[in-house]
């Protein structure tokens, strides 16, 4: 076996191992994450509804959320996050779209007929991660992040990417 064949074999084995890890992670963690997302999407979704191969049209860069967002409310309490989210629920243009967890390769995204941004706050708190929603009729994304910090640092952040979405929710951020 020459070096080229060895490299190809290593590459194929690595790919198969990554697929096996993703399947294992999905089987172990997927049901808990889907259950946590129910307040945001309703009880009609199951793990089978989430498609790892589904890629939204707008990619969100997870390490630069604040800089890449057209609006960001960073480090707020759950009460403030819920207040903003409730306002966003009143002003959302279309609650159809795709929902998932940011940078989660094994879960993927689920197409939904309705979304509750306030429910996204609860979901993000439960899984301590970033829940993302891509509206079907508007370019952009709504992200709710919960990261447990040391005492004194509120754990929630909300981000809106897409100028049209940010304009739609402007009143929610000024209150």
Secondary structure, 3 states (H helix, E strand, C coil): CCHHHHHHHHHHHHHHHHHHHHHHHHHHHHHHHHHHHHHHHCCCCCHHHCECCCCCCCCCCHHHHHHHCCEEEEEECHHHHHHHHHHHHHHCCCCCEEEEECCCCCCCEEEECCCCHHHHHHHHHHHCCEEEEEECCCCCEEEEEECCCCCCCCCEEEEEECHHHHHHCHHHHHC
